[in-house]
Amino acid sequence: MSYNIDTKGYYGKFGGAYIPEMLLHNITELKENYQRIINEKSFQLKFNELLKNYVGRPSPLYFSRKLSDKYSTKIYLKREDLNHTGSHKINNTIGQILLAKKLKKSRIIAETGAGQHGVATATVCALMGLKCIVYMGAKDIKRQAPNVARMKMLGADVISVKSGSSTLKDATNEAMRDWINNPVNTHYIVGSVVGPHPFPDMVARFQSIISKEIKKQLMVIEGRDYPDYIIACVGGGSNAAGTFYEYLDDERVNIICVEASGKGVSSGQSAATTKLGKIGIIHGSKTLLMQTEDGQISEPYSISAGLDYPGIGPIHANLFETKRAEFIAIDDDEAMTAGLQLSQLEGIIPAIETSHALAIFENKRFNKDDIIVLNLSGRGDKDLENYIKYFGIK
Ligand SMILES: *Cc1c(COP(=O)(O)O)cnc(C)c1O
């Protein structure tokens, strides 16, 4: 048995493509072409060249002496925060823009919550000279002003979505609506391992560069290519999928997913999907999602806009269901404290999303000689104002 995708587009019982008939053409076109295109030699050459010279890969695997001493174990940080545009998101947008070019698309649409995926999409559209339209909830446009400005500077149109709760899930609905209306010339760059098949698999493959590099880097530093534990935060789950990808079926490696419990799992203001969610369908995929008794999607909450999503990708729903991965929920306060600690211990200000993963060391004990790799998914520049307000730093 494998924890990776099967030939029908499922991870165990999760995944698939539950789409309105109007999207069938687009999804079928992608499904029939993505693997062939991605595996072409010319595609791989171009993808790897851009990852190297444009994104700045490989990202370092940094041994954190200070965290290791403090928690009496061996902690490595995979530095996705050092990528161009400040997070792992760019790995996926580079892959998808190359795919869109191969499919002869001239117009790109995307959804964004915190704006990191919007910025990464606007960036590759500028690079490749394609038109870019980013859908973003009106509420998120207000709370993520610096990223809105970045997208506009890069030449993208940012469209304010005022339906529903005016956040990420509503922006996603609006992007899907656009795609239905523009099926021929448009590619939709989905920002995480969510959405109908083949998006979760496609995004996971593009992000798998993270674990491919970890293998090589650990081999050089530790003389073996696998860690004992691998840890990442999970919003939709793309940085986690990339970090775990090469180790999914290697049972020597323990997988830990960190979710955001917001103000507490039972507070009514949470995004801890595996604790609160049930099986259902969101944005074209069968997965775990937070829902009301009659099956309407619940409003999630987290201090971090990137983890503020009511579902998780089908790959993670399966890792949870099969107990292949351990899921831990971290609340706002624990995350913020861990973010401040890394800033002042190591001189690295992490994104608040990543801070959730970092808080694990206060919640779980590891052995002295365990080798742990934690994916530092992004940098905290976009979150500075939040940190400063939260801690009352003057
Ligand atoms: C978007 C984002 C996340 C959450 O998205 P995933 O798809 O779960 O990775 C986590 N960290 C950072 C820095 C992000 O920008």
The ligand as an ORCA input file, in Angstrom:
! r2SCAN-3c Opt
* xyz 0 1
  C       0.278     29.652      2.548
  C       1.224     29.351      3.635
  C       1.059     28.227      4.484
  C      -0.153     27.333      4.421
  O      -0.367     26.712      3.207
  P       0.003     25.186      2.944
  O      -0.597     24.897      1.634
  O      -0.609     24.402      4.058
  O       1.472     25.072      2.960
  C       2.033     27.968      5.431
  N       3.108     28.758      5.582
  C       3.295     29.858      4.793
  C       4.497     30.693      5.020
  C       2.369     30.181      3.801
  O       2.562     31.265      3.035
*
